[in-house]
Amino acid sequence: MKKSNRFIVYFILILLLVLCICPFYIMIINATHSTDELMVGLYLLPGTKLITNYHNLYQMINIWNGFINSTVISVSVTILSTYFGALTAFGLSKYDFPGKKIVYAVIMASMMIPAQLGIIGFFKLCKFMKLLDTFIPLIVPSIANAGTVFFVHQYMEQTIADSLIESARVEGCGEFRIFNKIVFPLSKPAVSTMAIFNFVASWNNFFTPMIILFNKNNFTIPLLIMNLRGAFNRDLGATYCAIAMSIVPIILIYSLISRNITKGLMAGAVKG
């Protein structure tokens, strides 16, 4: 590559990096300024009101209880959706059974239907089962995650050879052992990718918890932040402080799980 072309590529990449980081930077900077300061204009340098904003935030909502609730829900959703999604993908990818194509088509078709269309029926079902204002309706349905099934299924089809599974069966391995000890570890790049997406989607989920949860002690982070943004609340500093705090777990999860993506890809490249 010529030096001029390389310079253009690096310039575009740096520009994109700045555009991606800029909103987060401004959000963090705003969390350090008071409401009066934020009403004046945009600041590029940090202020001195971070502790004050945090104290105001803590007096208005129980932010740490919201963190616990969101963590319990999001971690449970991530574990269930990735494991059972990968298990379903394994069955559809490596087994032949009557109606296999129909089952796969139904799962794919379910991805085209917005979840909001079934919210009334979902609410009535939760009311009938007396599950309203609990975490169960927010966690258990994640077992059936069509997006995870589709993504992991495509990965297994392309990277995991049928001969490897047959060899394990010849050695006497059971089907669940084959999945847990061979297929699931080999699917780490795909599983890790979907784990990140599922965690972020669950952590930022606002619509379903708003319908299901009523007790403020059960509220998740998005619901608590929405309470801060009420019509009679003008504490912008506290609001920005809550938003800045809410993205920390997402960054941590991405930093921890994304290593499995690169490691899995590099391992496959070396073995290939």
Secondary structure, 3 states (H helix, E strand, C coil): CCHHHHHHHHHHHHHHHHHHHHHHHHHHHHCCCCHHHHHHCCCCCCCCCHHHHHHHHHHHCCHHHHHHHHHHHHHHHHHHHHHHHHHHHHHHHHCCCCCHHHHHHHHHHHCCCCHHHHHHHHHHHHHHCCCCCCCHHHHHHHHCCHHHHHHHHHHHHHHCCHHHHHHHHHCCCCHHHHHHHHHHHHCHHHHHHHHHHHHHHHHCCCHHHHHHCCCHHHCCHHHHHHHHCCCCCCCHHHHHHHHHHHCHHHHHHHHHHHHHHHHHHHHHHHHC
